[in-house]
Every structure is written in structure tokens, then in C-alpha cells.
Amino acid sequence: MTLTSHPIRRHDHLTFNGNLRHTRHGWLRLTPAYSVNLVNDILSSVNGGTGIVLDPFGGTGTTALTCAERGIQCDTTDINPFLLWLTSAKAAVYTPCDIERFKTEVERVSESLAAGHTDQPLWIPALHQIEKWWDETTLASLAAAMATINVIAMQEPDSVSNLLRVTFCRIMIESSNASFAHQSMSFRKNGNQAPLIPIRYLWDETADLIARSAASPVLCEPRAISCDARDLLRVLSPQHYTCVITSPPYPNRMSYIRELRPYMYWLGYLTDARQAGDMDWQAIGGTWGCATSNVGKWTPDKPQPVPFPEFTLILKKIADSSDTLSRYVHKYFYDMITHVDSLYRVMAHGGSVHYIVGNSKFYNVLLPVEQIFSALFENAGFRDITITPIRKRSSKRELFEFVVSAIKP
Ligand SMILES: C[S@@+](CC[C@H](N)C(=O)[O-])C[C@H]1O[C@@H](n2cnc3c(N)ncnc32)[C@H](O)[C@@H]1O
């Protein structure tokens, strides 16, 4: 294993902050996303854009869209249905006719937003303490807009309703009381107030931006496939992919489901809290709702030691402060062993993998995530493994992001 190093600073262009708002990459700025610049750099360095790319933890579709824009064939998998929908919507080809129809329907939604009601009773999602998210007037306007979009969806092709839903998601979050100033979502301190910009204006402005970026060329639509990354062969072909670019969930207790709740409730991907916990329990590293109590009781169901010499000692040190956290870290890497073995089988010989990972720290115990991934790759049969630090993370002093790369011989 080689450790490449160069000066590390905070490189904002290597985070999702680099994914410009006026492009498709900036349609929804969600916490799980990584940087389009990073994906482009790796694609240019590996194979000049040929071959078949896979992103097994596709998230918001950054790898898929970058490949689509460059004309590279890409498959992406995830277990979250909302993110799969978003990836397909972001990386679809929109014809001039689709965009014209979208603009016409934008007017209809705009009118319902102004009225704040429809002829039917308004549905609002069962999001816990929804009154913390939006004031009453904004919530009524959003409900009216969603009702209109649902009617339009029965009359128009998916391309048009998808663009309306993306626009909705963006104004829904921008008109909310949510703050994304920290690593995970919280509510703004000054309480729930009506947004400063009238919601109809926000809608019109956002729709205009989405219409312009949807016209940007997509040369090769990706496939967004529902699949657990621990069992890739269930849906993917063996020895098929020449390049993998991905960022798996980090072992830092961040829950994607928690962050994505408002989107998932409004679009009908979640209907109650129990479902959210169950979905997060399926995610590697999930910790929301019942996933936390499940992890507190978790034990490996087969002997599968993590092939990193200090791993047992690290678990023991974490367990001295929290037994649950120690089990959490153990389960994370236990799942990753299964994933890496499954990944090896779908990779073509000579293919390269590139994992963007961050290290973690629990109770002063540093978890060298990049080195453990390197050990997992080696153990599965990958060779020529390198670890390249790419940036310092904003949170704690010792926390960095790395690219761990390897080749399947
Ligand atoms: C760090 S995010 C990926 C972000 C992505 N690079 C982007 O730019 O949006 C990790 C993703 O892994 C997904 N995930 C977690 N467990 C999974 C599993 N078992 N199989 C497939 N995907 C999983 C999560 O739903 C999340 O979308």
C-alpha cells in the first residue's frame, strides 16, 4: 500500500459546495453529495473517459451525472428510493418539447401557490412536528402546489412531473426553517417565520433555473438501480465494470434518512417514523430511530474478522466509553467486508476502484477508516492500493478525507 501525500488544506471545491447551483448538479444540495470536480479529476486520470463506470453508493447521483455529461456509460446503485429517483431525474435527457411543457405547467403550480388552496382537501405529510419546519401559510401553499403537481402528473409524461417535483423540493427546503450550517441538519435559532421571499416568486425563479439547466446536454443516460451494495451480483453482471468511483457512508453516525426526511415525506417515499428507522437499518452505518436500538444489540451472524491488526483493540477502546458505538463501528466494517467481496466480483480484470472516505474519532479513539478500507481491498484480492489525502474536514482537527484506490489484477 502506498501513501501519497501533499499539503492538505480545506478545499471547498472538493466538497458539494463546488457543485454549482445553476447546473443540474446543484438542483438539490443534499448532505450526502460529494464534488463533481473530484469525480471529473478521477475520470480524467483513469481512462480518459472510456469503459463502464459503477457507483455502488450512488446517493444524489454525482458520479452518474458526471459520466452522463461526458458520454460515459454508468450504473449506479443505492438502497434509498428517493435518491434513485433523484439520480434518474437529474441525469435524464430533456427534449425542448419536455421543457416547453414544463414551463406551461409551472404557471399552473404558480397560480395554486398564490391561492394557497385547491378544490380538494389539502394533504400534508406526516412529518413529525411539521409546524417546526414551516409556518402555517407556507405549509398551506406547499400543500396546494403538491396537490396541483399530483394532478399534472396524471396528465403529463414523467419528464415533466419530475422537473416539477425537483422544483418543489428546492422551494420546500428553501422556505423551511431548516439550517444546514453544520454537518447535520438543525432548525434555525430565531424560530419559525414566514420566508422573506414570497413563495410564488421563489417558485418562478427556481423553475426558470431548472428549465435552463435541464436543457444542458446529457450524452449517455445512466442506469439507477435499487440494490444493496452487499449483494451487487443480485442485479449486476460479473466482471463487468472498468472503474468504480464512489463515496460510501462514513462511519460517523450521520443518518442520510434523517437528513432527507422532508423530501422523502413530501414525495411519498416515507409515510411514518417506523418506516424511516427500518430503512436506515438497511443502510450501512444507519443510526436513525430503531436502527440505533438494533445496533445496540447487534452481534456478527458469522465469523468474519476485520483484516486490520489493531481493529479489535480499537473496538475495545471505544467500548470502554460506549458499547453501542463499538458495535456500530464493528457492524459498519463487517458490512463493508461483504460489500468489498461483492464489488470484486463485478469488477473487470484491470479495473480500478476509487473510494472517497473520511476517518472518524470516537472518545479520543481515532478510527483510521482509510487504512481499514485499504486492508479490506487487499484481503479481497485488489492490488496496487494507494491512499491519497485530499482535504481537511471542517469538524475536528485530525479529520481528513482520502481517496483509497486499488486495481483488480
Ligand atoms: C455518502 S453517500 C453517497 C453520496 C454520493 N457520492 C453523492 O455525491 O451524492 C452514501 C450513500 O450510500 C447509500 N447506502 C447506504 N447503505 C447502502 C447499502 N447497503 N447499499 C447501497 N447503498 C447504500 C446511502 O443511501 C447514501 O446514499
Ligand as a Chemical Component Dictionary entry (heavy atoms), coordinates in Angstrom:
data_LIG
# 
_chem_comp.id                   LIG 
_chem_comp.type                 NON-POLYMER 
_chem_comp.pdbx_formal_charge   0 
_chem_comp.three_letter_code    LIG 
# 
loop_
_chem_comp_atom.comp_id 
_chem_comp_atom.atom_id 
_chem_comp_atom.alt_atom_id 
_chem_comp_atom.type_symbol 
_chem_comp_atom.charge 
_chem_comp_atom.model_Cartn_x 
_chem_comp_atom.model_Cartn_y 
_chem_comp_atom.model_Cartn_z 
_chem_comp_atom.pdbx_ordinal 
LIG C1  C1  C 0  -22.000 9.313  1.134  1  
LIG S1  S1  S 1  -23.481 8.867  0.340  2  
LIG C2  C2  C 0  -23.032 8.901  -1.368 3  
LIG C3  C3  C 0  -23.008 10.294 -1.902 4  
LIG C4  C4  C 0  -22.756 10.420 -3.376 5  
LIG N1  N1  N 0  -21.356 10.255 -3.661 6  
LIG C5  C5  C 0  -23.246 11.767 -3.869 7  
LIG O1  O1  O 0  -22.458 12.555 -4.393 8  
LIG O2  O2  O -1 -24.419 12.076 -3.664 9  
LIG C6  C6  C 0  -23.658 7.179  0.683  10 
LIG C7  C7  C 0  -24.888 6.515  0.072  11 
LIG O3  O3  O 0  -24.823 5.124  0.368  12 
LIG C8  C8  C 0  -26.151 4.654  0.415  13 
LIG N2  N2  N 0  -26.157 3.341  1.101  14 
LIG C9  C9  C 0  -26.058 3.083  2.415  15 
LIG N3  N3  N 0  -26.111 1.759  2.636  16 
LIG C10 C10 C 0  -26.233 1.174  1.429  17 
LIG C11 C11 C 0  -26.317 -0.182 1.003  18 
LIG N4  N4  N 0  -26.317 -1.180 1.874  19 
LIG N5  N5  N 0  -26.400 -0.425 -0.323 20 
LIG C12 C12 C 0  -26.422 0.591  -1.229 21 
LIG N6  N6  N 0  -26.363 1.888  -0.870 22 
LIG C13 C13 C 0  -26.261 2.178  0.436  23 
LIG C14 C14 C 0  -26.904 5.747  1.169  24 
LIG O4  O4  O 0  -28.286 5.659  0.892  25 
LIG C15 C15 C 0  -26.229 7.005  0.605  26 
LIG O5  O5  O 0  -26.975 7.490  -0.458 27 
# 
loop_
_chem_comp_bond.comp_id 
_chem_comp_bond.atom_id_1 
_chem_comp_bond.atom_id_2 
_chem_comp_bond.value_order 
_chem_comp_bond.pdbx_ordinal 
LIG C1  S1  SING 1  
LIG S1  C2  SING 2  
LIG S1  C6  SING 3  
LIG C2  C3  SING 4  
LIG C3  C4  SING 5  
LIG C4  N1  SING 6  
LIG C4  C5  SING 7  
LIG C5  O1  DOUB 8  
LIG C5  O2  SING 9  
LIG C6  C7  SING 10 
LIG C7  O3  SING 11 
LIG C7  C15 SING 12 
LIG O3  C8  SING 13 
LIG C8  N2  SING 14 
LIG C8  C14 SING 15 
LIG N2  C9  SING 16 
LIG N2  C13 SING 17 
LIG C9  N3  DOUB 18 
LIG N3  C10 SING 19 
LIG C10 C11 SING 20 
LIG C10 C13 DOUB 21 
LIG C11 N4  SING 22 
LIG C11 N5  DOUB 23 
LIG N5  C12 SING 24 
LIG C12 N6  DOUB 25 
LIG N6  C13 SING 26 
LIG C14 O4  SING 27 
LIG C14 C15 SING 28 
LIG C15 O5  SING 29 
# 
